[in-house]
Amino acid sequence: MAFEMKERYSRNIPAVSPEDMEKLRESRALVAGCGGLGGFIIEYLTRMGIGAVTVVDGDVFCESNLNRQLLSRTDNIGVNKAMAAAERVRLINPDVSVRAVPEFLTKENAASLLADADIVMDALDNVSARYILEDAAEQAGLPIVHGAICGWDLQVMLAEPGARMIHQLYPEGSSPASKTSLPFTPAACAAFQAAMAVRVLCGRAENRDRGLFIGSLRDLSFETVHFGD
């Protein structure tokens, strides 16, 4: 069925073509993590017009989330993050099919969570879970759009199945030096991730997309690192 242009999507055109909008409408994304990065990724993909999204997180909101997490509010402290994400999706865009999974990603559930996805969004906050996600995505033949933040700094990477780029990026036993996070850094990182996901889903990804994009909002500097350089 041809894409039915609705007024809600009219400002997407002509930056995104009607043909690309149709591709997005037929696409499904898995968002692993519904906190700082995940909340904004879900927001952007929902407003963009993706067809379906599965949101996964076993955590609940706490007071320290209020400085940066879009889905966090003073009245939903203690509420599961995936459930809150699904509620917001339904309020913003009922055209989007949303499935909430109020569980942490594990070796046991990863394969089933990725089973019907077209792309995987990494909004996780620990290395072990990212290893699990990449292993499952490799088995499923799915690309991952990785993102991570620390303070003013962000990084984004398209990790294609078989490349093991997340394993290369995070050596065994590595962990974040700090958990500091400012309000605008996850929003900026998630914007890069969502834009990359749209490029991939619309078949517009190029060789230049295959690298580690590193940015600092402190001095507005950005660079691209290619593995093997």
C-alpha positions as CSV (number, residue, x, y, z in Angstrom):
1,M,0.0,0.0,0.0
2,A,1.4,3.4,-1.0
3,F,2.4,5.7,1.8
4,E,-0.5,8.0,2.8
5,M,0.9,11.4,3.5
6,K,-0.5,12.9,6.6
7,E,-0.2,16.5,7.8
8,R,1.9,15.3,10.7
9,Y,4.6,14.3,8.3
10,S,4.4,17.2,5.9
11,R,7.4,18.9,7.3
12,N,9.5,15.8,6.6
13,I,9.1,16.5,2.9
14,P,11.2,17.2,0.8
15,A,14.2,16.6,3.1
16,V,12.9,13.0,3.1
17,S,11.1,11.7,0.1
18,P,7.6,10.1,0.1
19,E,9.4,6.9,-1.0
20,D,11.7,7.1,2.0
21,M,8.7,7.7,4.3
22,E,7.1,4.5,3.0
23,K,10.3,2.6,3.8
24,L,10.3,4.1,7.4
25,R,6.6,3.2,7.8
26,E,7.4,-0.4,7.0
27,S,10.5,-0.5,9.3
28,R,10.8,-1.8,12.9
29,A,13.4,-0.7,15.4
30,L,14.5,-2.2,18.6
31,V,15.7,0.3,21.2
32,A,17.7,-1.3,23.9
33,G,17.6,1.1,26.9
34,C,15.0,3.8,27.5
35,G,17.0,6.2,29.6
36,G,19.0,9.3,28.5
37,L,19.8,8.2,25.0
38,G,16.9,5.8,24.5
39,G,14.2,8.3,25.5
40,F,15.3,10.8,22.8
41,I,15.9,8.1,20.2
42,I,12.3,6.8,20.7
43,E,11.0,10.4,20.5
44,Y,12.8,11.1,17.2
45,L,11.9,7.9,15.5
46,T,8.3,8.2,16.7
47,R,7.9,11.7,15.3
48,M,9.7,10.7,12.1
49,G,7.1,8.1,11.4
50,I,8.8,4.7,11.8
51,G,6.3,1.9,11.6
52,A,7.1,0.0,14.8
53,V,9.4,0.2,17.8
54,T,10.2,-2.3,20.5
55,V,11.5,-0.6,23.7
56,V,13.4,-2.6,26.2
57,D,14.5,-1.6,29.7
58,G,14.1,-3.3,33.1
59,D,15.0,-0.2,35.1
60,V,12.8,2.4,36.8
61,F,13.1,6.1,37.0
62,C,15.0,7.7,40.0
63,E,15.6,11.3,40.9
64,S,19.0,11.5,39.3
65,N,17.4,10.8,35.9
66,L,15.5,14.1,36.0
67,N,18.4,16.2,34.8
68,R,18.6,14.6,31.3
69,Q,16.1,11.8,30.6
70,L,13.2,13.0,28.4
71,L,10.8,10.4,29.8
72,S,11.6,11.1,33.4
73,R,9.2,13.3,35.4
74,T,8.7,14.0,39.1
75,D,5.4,12.1,39.0
76,N,6.8,8.9,37.5
77,I,9.7,8.2,39.8
78,G,9.7,4.4,40.4
79,V,7.9,3.7,37.1
80,N,9.5,1.3,34.6
81,K,11.2,3.1,31.8
82,A,10.0,0.9,28.9
83,M,6.4,1.3,30.0
84,A,6.8,5.0,30.2
85,A,8.3,5.1,26.7
86,A,5.4,3.1,25.3
87,E,2.9,5.5,26.9
88,R,4.6,8.5,25.3
89,V,4.8,6.8,21.9
90,R,1.0,6.2,21.9
91,L,0.4,9.8,23.0
92,I,2.6,11.3,20.3
93,N,1.9,9.1,17.3
94,P,-0.8,6.4,17.3
95,D,0.4,5.4,13.8
96,V,3.5,3.8,15.4
97,S,3.1,0.2,16.8
98,V,4.9,0.0,20.1
99,R,5.9,-3.0,22.2
100,A,7.2,-2.4,25.7
101,V,9.5,-5.0,27.3
102,P,10.1,-4.1,31.0
103,E,13.1,-6.4,31.2
104,F,16.9,-6.0,31.0
105,L,18.6,-7.3,27.9
106,T,20.1,-10.7,28.6
107,K,21.7,-13.7,26.7
108,E,18.4,-15.5,27.3
109,N,16.0,-12.9,25.8
110,A,18.2,-11.1,23.2
111,A,17.5,-13.3,20.2
112,S,13.7,-13.2,20.7
113,L,13.8,-9.4,21.1
114,L,15.6,-8.9,17.9
115,A,13.6,-11.4,15.9
116,D,11.4,-9.0,14.0
117,A,13.6,-5.9,14.0
118,D,15.2,-4.2,11.0
119,I,17.7,-2.1,13.0
120,V,19.0,-2.1,16.6
121,M,19.5,1.1,18.6
122,D,22.1,0.8,21.3
123,A,21.2,3.1,24.2
124,L,22.7,0.9,26.9
125,D,24.9,2.0,29.7
126,N,27.2,-0.9,30.3
127,V,29.7,-2.9,28.3
128,S,28.5,-6.4,29.1
129,A,25.0,-5.7,27.8
130,R,26.5,-4.2,24.7
131,Y,28.5,-7.4,24.1
132,I,25.2,-9.3,24.4
133,L,23.5,-7.0,22.0
134,E,26.2,-7.2,19.4
135,D,26.4,-11.0,19.6
136,A,22.6,-11.2,19.1
137,A,22.6,-8.7,16.3
138,E,25.3,-10.6,14.5
139,Q,23.3,-13.8,14.7
140,A,20.3,-12.0,13.4
141,G,22.2,-10.2,10.6
142,L,21.2,-6.8,11.9
143,P,23.1,-3.4,12.0
144,I,23.5,-1.6,15.4
145,V,23.6,2.1,15.8
146,H,25.7,2.6,18.8
147,G,25.8,5.7,21.0
148,A,27.5,6.7,24.2
149,I,28.0,9.9,26.2
150,C,30.1,11.2,29.1
151,G,29.6,14.8,30.3
152,W,30.1,17.0,27.3
153,D,31.3,14.2,25.0
154,L,29.4,11.8,22.7
155,Q,30.2,9.1,20.2
156,V,28.1,7.4,17.5
157,M,28.9,4.4,15.3
158,L,27.2,2.2,12.8
159,A,28.2,-1.4,13.7
160,E,27.4,-3.8,11.0
161,P,26.9,-7.6,11.6
162,G,30.2,-9.5,11.7
163,A,32.4,-6.4,12.1
164,R,32.5,-6.8,15.9
165,M,33.1,-3.1,16.2
166,I,31.5,-2.8,19.7
167,H,33.8,-5.5,20.9
168,Q,36.8,-3.7,19.4
169,L,35.7,-0.3,20.9
170,Y,35.3,-1.7,24.4
171,P,38.0,-4.1,25.4
172,E,37.2,-6.9,27.8
173,G,36.7,-5.5,31.3
174,S,36.5,-1.9,30.3
175,S,34.0,0.4,32.0
176,P,33.1,4.1,31.8
177,A,35.5,6.4,33.7
178,S,32.5,8.5,34.9
179,K,28.7,8.5,34.7
180,T,28.4,12.3,34.5
181,S,25.8,13.4,32.0
182,L,24.6,16.9,31.1
183,P,21.0,17.5,29.9
184,F,21.9,18.3,26.3
185,T,24.5,15.6,25.5
186,P,22.1,12.6,25.3
187,A,19.7,14.6,23.2
188,A,22.5,15.5,20.7
189,C,23.9,12.0,20.6
190,A,20.4,10.5,20.1
191,A,19.8,12.9,17.2
192,F,22.9,11.6,15.5
193,Q,21.8,8.0,16.2
194,A,18.3,8.6,14.9
195,A,19.5,10.3,11.7
196,M,21.9,7.4,11.0
197,A,19.1,4.9,11.6
198,V,16.9,6.8,9.1
199,R,19.8,6.7,6.6
200,V,20.2,3.0,7.0
201,L,16.5,2.2,6.8
202,C,16.1,4.3,3.7
203,G,19.1,2.7,2.0
204,R,21.1,5.9,2.1
205,A,24.1,4.8,4.3
206,E,27.4,5.3,2.6
207,N,31.0,4.3,3.3
208,R,31.5,7.6,5.2
209,D,28.9,6.4,7.7
210,R,31.2,3.5,8.7
211,G,33.4,5.0,11.3
212,L,33.4,6.2,14.9
213,F,32.0,9.7,15.1
214,I,33.4,11.5,18.2
215,G,32.1,14.9,19.3
216,S,32.5,17.3,22.2
217,L,29.9,19.9,22.9
218,R,32.3,21.7,25.2
219,D,34.2,23.2,22.2
220,L,31.9,21.9,19.3
221,S,34.6,19.8,17.9
222,F,33.9,16.6,15.9
223,E,36.0,14.0,14.2
224,T,35.7,10.6,12.6
225,V,37.9,7.6,13.5
226,H,38.1,4.7,11.1
227,F,39.0,1.3,12.5
228,G,42.3,0.1,11.1
229,D,43.6,3.7,10.4
